[in-house]
Amino acid sequence: MSFQTLYLKKQSDRRLRQGHQWIFSNEVDVQRSPLKMFSGGQQVVVENAEGRFVGYACMSPSNLICARLVSRDKQHPLDKSLLVHRINVALSLRQRCFDQPYYRLVYGDSDFLPGLVIDRFGDVCVVQISNAAMDAMLEDILAALIKVVKPSGVLLKNDSVARADEGLSEDIRVIHGDVAESVPLVENGVNFMAPVWHGQKTGWFYDHRENRARLQQLSKGQRVLDVFSYVGGWGVQAAAAGASEVFCVDRSEQALDWVHQNATLNGVQDKVATLQGNAVDAMQQLRDSGERFDIVVVDPPAFIKKRKDSAKGEQAYHRINQLALRLLNKDGILVGASCSMHLSRAQLTEVVRAGGRHIDRSVQIFASGGQGSDHPVHPAIPETEYLKALFCRVCPV
């Protein structure tokens, strides 16, 4: 198999030698290898300015990140065989970390398969593809997944906004076996149904698993508010762990229907109530009606999706956390979370500090969490570490 060559400028391979996998358009020697000569998803050989082999990469020539390394072994470009190997390596980590088959099986760059996400729900897998290279290799990905995991059903959930940047269309369909609208999973000993067809992303957010386990330890006998609840990942687990009462707030009526289904599944339906509406409006309504809680969980969607949104996004984090703090009982606990990669842990810490001072309360951060072990961090790619959760005790001054 022959490949075209992408040439790098002098010293532009330094970051790649240190382990990074991304190639930016300004690092390419466009005199020797004009980006317009490549097509999206095309696999190429990457050479440095001196002509030494760097690796194989897949192209996204119209994007700022114009290529991503997929192999550093000259004998092994990305093909079905390498896909089988990479998925096996990813599986071995998950099997060491979890005793049940409910986890993110493949996490993009961190599992050396950029643009590919696979979530596992027992014998069902949900696949999301965000770049042209993986899109072109769908048949090989499916064959590799069947060989390694042997799922009874595979759902392709290609509805992410990232696909538009690659010129790819949305596509949601079963590509192997049968997949029901909702599939079962177990997290921290609690049963759920994940709405894989019509829910957000793959239908579930495995990344907060360890943070939700900590919430369980704190919930017995407590009155809990779960804001941005989605299908009740936080709230239903708190109820199952012995919370006296749980309120779940979400703007989606469908999501709250799923909350009730999941509460019933665990026999805690009498403890779980829901409130449909915009989070800010709902929290203000709760405050005005005199409601107070022992624990408030604020786990919003990414308020900062791009760096240019940082100022506006930080304001949103400040506002939502200040409202949460006002809903706490004396000596209450705030769980403040962010999935925005562009909001650092230090900035989230400042959000809760400033919120506490705004209402003349003292804040102690007694625990801090990140993404679960099925979302491993690539040490050379800080963007693979995105999730933050702060567990804060809020006291009178």
C-alpha positions in Angstrom: 0.0 0.0 0.0 1.4 3.4 -1.0 0.8 6.6 0.9 1.3 10.3 0.0 3.8 12.1 2.2 3.0 15.1 4.5 6.2 17.0 5.2 6.7 19.1 8.3 8.6 22.3 8.8 11.9 22.3 10.6 11.6 21.3 14.3 7.9 20.9 13.9 8.2 17.3 14.9 9.5 18.1 18.4 6.1 18.1 20.0 5.2 14.8 18.2 8.4 13.2 19.5 7.3 14.1 23.0 4.1 12.1 22.5 1.6 14.5 21.0 -0.5 13.2 18.1 -1.9 16.4 16.6 -0.4 18.2 13.6 -1.4 21.8 13.1 -1.7 23.4 9.6 1.1 26.0 10.4 3.5 23.1 11.1 3.2 21.7 7.5 5.7 22.5 4.8 3.1 23.5 2.3 5.7 24.1 -0.4 6.6 20.4 -0.4 3.1 19.1 0.5 0.3 21.6 -0.1 -2.7 20.8 2.1 -5.0 21.1 -0.9 -3.5 17.9 -2.3 -5.0 15.8 0.5 -8.5 14.8 1.1 -10.4 14.4 4.4 -9.7 11.1 6.1 -6.8 10.2 3.8 -4.0 8.3 5.6 -0.5 9.7 4.9 3.1 9.1 5.8 4.5 12.0 7.9 8.2 13.0 7.6 10.1 15.7 9.3 12.1 18.4 7.5 15.1 16.0 7.3 13.0 13.3 5.7 12.9 11.0 8.7 9.7 8.9 9.3 7.5 10.3 12.0 4.4 8.1 11.7 1.2 7.6 9.8 -1.5 10.2 10.2 -5.1 10.8 9.0 -5.9 14.1 7.3 -8.4 16.8 8.0 -6.8 19.3 5.6 -9.3 22.1 6.0 -9.1 22.2 9.8 -6.5 23.9 12.1 -5.6 20.4 13.4 -5.0 19.2 9.9 -3.7 15.7 10.7 -3.6 13.2 13.7 -1.0 10.5 14.1 -2.5 7.0 14.2 0.7 4.9 14.2 4.4 5.4 14.9 5.4 2.0 13.6 6.5 2.1 10.0 5.3 -1.5 9.5 1.8 -0.9 10.7 -0.4 1.8 9.2 -4.0 2.0 10.6 -5.9 -0.9 9.2 -8.3 -3.6 10.5 -5.5 -5.5 12.2 -4.3 -2.4 14.1 -7.9 -1.6 15.0 -8.3 -5.1 16.6 -5.1 -4.6 18.5 -6.0 -1.1 19.8 -9.5 -2.1 20.9 -8.0 -5.2 22.7 -5.6 -2.9 24.5 -8.4 -0.5 25.5 -10.5 -3.5 26.7 -7.7 -4.8 28.8 -7.6 -1.6 30.8 -11.4 -1.5 31.4 -11.4 -5.1 32.5 -8.7 -4.3 35.0 -10.7 -1.4 36.4 -14.3 -2.7 36.3 -15.9 -6.0 37.1 -19.0 -5.4 34.9 -19.1 -4.6 31.2 -20.5 -1.0 31.5 -17.9 1.6 30.5 -16.4 3.8 27.8 -14.5 1.2 25.8 -12.7 3.6 23.5 -11.9 7.2 24.3 -10.5 8.7 21.2 -6.9 10.1 21.3 -6.3 8.6 24.7 -6.8 5.1 23.3 -4.8 6.1 20.2 -7.9 6.0 18.0 -8.6 9.8 17.4 -12.2 10.5 16.5 -13.6 7.3 17.8 -15.7 6.8 20.9 -17.3 3.5 21.9 -19.5 3.1 25.0 -20.3 -0.4 26.2 -23.6 -1.4 27.8 -23.2 -5.1 28.4 -23.6 -6.8 25.1 -24.6 -3.6 23.3 -22.1 -1.0 22.0 -22.8 2.6 20.9 -20.2 4.0 18.4 -19.6 7.7 17.7 -17.3 8.9 15.0 -16.2 12.5 14.7 -13.7 12.6 11.8 -13.5 11.5 8.2 -10.7 8.9 8.7 -12.7 6.9 11.2 -15.9 7.4 9.1 -14.2 5.9 6.1 -13.1 2.9 8.2 -16.5 2.1 9.7 -16.7 -1.4 8.2 -13.2 -2.2 9.7 -14.1 -0.7 13.0 -17.3 -2.8 13.2 -15.5 -6.0 12.2 -12.8 -5.3 14.8 -15.4 -4.6 17.5 -17.3 -7.8 16.7 -14.1 -9.8 16.9 -13.0 -8.3 20.2 -16.2 -7.8 22.1 -18.8 -9.9 20.3 -21.7 -7.6 20.9 -25.3 -8.6 20.2 -26.0 -5.1 18.8 -24.1 -2.0 17.7 -25.7 1.4 17.3 -24.0 4.1 15.3 -24.8 7.4 17.0 -23.2 9.9 14.6 -25.0 13.1 15.6 -22.2 15.1 17.1 -21.6 18.7 16.0 -17.9 17.9 15.4 -18.9 16.0 12.3 -19.9 19.2 10.6 -16.3 20.5 10.8 -15.3 17.4 8.8 -18.0 17.8 6.2 -19.8 14.7 7.5 -23.5 14.2 7.8 -25.5 13.0 10.8 -26.2 9.3 10.9 -28.1 7.2 13.5 -28.7 3.6 12.8 -28.1 0.0 13.9 -25.1 -1.4 12.1 -25.1 -4.8 13.8 -27.8 -7.0 15.4 -30.6 -5.3 17.3 -30.5 -2.3 19.7 -33.5 -1.3 21.8 -34.4 2.3 22.3 -33.1 2.1 25.9 -30.5 -0.4 27.2 -29.6 -1.5 30.8 -26.5 -0.6 32.7 -25.3 -0.8 36.2 -23.2 2.0 37.8 -22.1 1.9 41.4 -24.6 -0.9 42.2 -27.5 1.1 40.8 -29.6 0.1 37.8 -30.4 2.4 34.9 -31.8 2.4 31.4 -29.8 4.5 29.0 -31.8 6.0 26.2 -29.2 5.3 23.5 -31.3 6.2 20.5 -32.8 9.5 21.7 -30.7 10.6 24.6 -27.7 12.9 24.8 -24.4 11.7 23.2 -24.3 7.9 23.6 -27.2 7.9 26.0 -25.1 8.0 29.2 -22.2 9.8 30.8 -19.8 7.3 32.3 -17.2 10.0 33.0 -18.7 11.0 36.4 -19.0 7.4 37.8 -16.4 7.9 40.5 -17.8 11.3 41.5 -21.3 9.8 41.8 -19.9 7.0 44.0 -18.6 9.7 46.4 -22.0 11.4 46.3 -23.5 8.1 47.5 -21.2 8.1 50.5 -22.6 11.5 51.5 -26.3 11.1 50.7 -27.8 9.0 53.5 -30.6 10.9 55.2 -29.9 14.0 53.1 -32.2 16.2 51.0 -30.6 16.4 47.6 -31.1 18.7 44.6 -29.8 17.4 41.2 -29.6 20.3 38.7 -29.2 19.4 35.0 -30.2 15.9 36.0 -30.6 14.4 32.6 -31.8 10.8 33.3 -31.0 10.9 37.0 -27.4 9.7 37.1 -26.6 11.7 40.3 -30.1 12.0 41.8 -31.2 8.4 41.5 -27.9 7.1 42.9 -28.3 9.5 45.8 -31.8 8.1 46.5 -30.6 4.5 46.2 -27.9 5.3 48.7 -30.4 6.5 51.3 -31.2 10.1 50.6 -34.4 11.2 52.3 -35.6 13.1 49.3 -34.3 14.0 45.9 -35.4 16.8 43.5 -34.2 16.4 39.8 -34.3 19.5 37.6 -33.9 19.5 33.8 -35.3 21.5 31.0 -36.2 18.3 29.0 -39.5 16.7 29.9 -38.4 13.5 28.2 -35.3 13.4 30.4 -37.4 13.7 33.5 -39.7 10.9 32.3 -36.5 8.8 32.2 -35.6 9.9 35.7 -38.9 8.5 37.0 -38.4 5.3 35.1 -34.9 4.9 36.6 -36.1 5.7 40.1 -38.9 3.1 39.8 -36.3 0.6 38.5 -34.5 0.9 41.8 -37.6 1.1 44.0 -37.0 4.7 45.1 -39.8 6.4 43.1 -41.4 7.7 46.3 -38.2 9.6 47.1 -37.6 11.3 43.8 -39.5 14.3 42.5 -38.8 16.3 39.3 -39.1 19.9 38.2 -39.1 20.7 34.5 -37.6 24.0 33.3 -34.6 26.2 32.7 -32.1 25.6 35.5 -31.8 29.2 36.5 -35.5 29.8 36.5 -36.2 26.5 38.4 -33.6 27.3 41.1 -34.9 30.8 41.6 -38.4 29.2 41.9 -37.2 26.8 44.5 -35.4 29.5 46.4 -38.5 31.8 46.3 -40.7 29.0 47.6 -38.4 28.5 50.6 -36.9 25.1 49.6 -33.5 24.3 51.0 -31.3 21.2 50.5 -28.4 19.4 52.3 -26.7 18.7 49.0 -26.9 20.5 45.7 -25.3 19.0 42.6 -24.7 21.3 39.7 -23.4 19.4 36.6 -24.2 21.6 33.6 -23.4 21.0 30.0 -20.3 22.6 28.6 -20.8 26.3 29.0 -17.5 26.9 27.2 -17.3 24.9 24.0 -14.7 27.1 22.4 -12.0 29.3 23.8 -13.7 32.4 22.5 -16.7 31.6 24.7 -14.6 31.7 27.9 -15.8 35.0 29.4 -19.5 34.4 28.8 -19.1 30.8 30.0 -17.4 31.7 33.2 -20.2 34.1 34.0 -22.7 31.2 33.5 -20.7 29.1 35.9 -20.6 31.8 38.5 -24.3 32.5 38.2 -25.4 28.8 38.5 -23.1 28.0 41.4 -24.2 31.2 43.3 -27.8 30.1 43.0 -26.9 26.6 44.2 -25.1 28.0 47.2 -28.2 30.0 48.2 -30.3 26.8 48.2 -28.1 25.0 50.8 -29.0 24.4 54.4 -26.5 25.4 57.1 -23.4 23.2 56.7 -24.6 22.0 53.3 -22.6 20.4 50.5 -22.2 21.8 47.0 -21.0 19.5 44.2 -19.9 21.8 41.5 -18.9 20.2 38.2 -17.7 21.3 34.8 -17.1 19.3 31.6 -15.7 22.4 29.8 -12.1 21.7 28.8 -11.5 25.4 28.6 -12.4 25.9 32.3 -9.5 24.9 34.4 -9.8 23.3 37.9 -8.3 26.5 39.3 -11.0 28.6 37.6 -13.8 26.3 38.9 -12.2 26.6 42.4 -12.4 30.4 42.0 -16.1 30.1 41.0 -17.0 28.4 44.3 -14.7 30.7 46.3 -16.3 33.8 44.8 -19.8 32.3 45.2 -19.2 31.7 48.9 -17.9 35.2 49.5 -20.8 36.7 47.5 -23.3 35.3 50.1 -20.9 35.7 53.1 -20.3 31.9 53.5 -17.1 30.0 54.1 -16.3 27.2 51.6 -14.1 24.2 52.3 -13.2 21.9 49.3 -12.9 18.5 51.0 -12.7 16.3 47.9 -11.9 16.8 44.2 -12.7 14.5 41.4 -12.1 14.1 37.7 -13.1 11.7 34.9 -13.3 8.0 35.5 -10.6 5.5 34.6 -12.4 4.6 31.4 -11.6 8.1 30.2 -7.8 7.9 30.5 -5.8 11.1 30.1 -3.1 11.2 27.4 -0.2 12.9 29.2 0.9 14.8 26.1 -2.6 16.0 25.2 -4.0 18.1 28.0 -7.3 18.4 26.1 -8.1 14.8 27.0 -8.5 15.9 30.6 -11.7 17.9 30.8 -13.9 16.8 33.7 -13.8 18.5 37.1 -15.9 18.0 40.2 -15.4 19.9 43.5 -17.1 18.7 46.8 -17.5 21.7 48.9 -18.7 22.1 52.5 -20.5 25.5 52.9 -20.6 27.0 56.4 -21.6 30.3 58.0 -18.6 32.6 58.4 
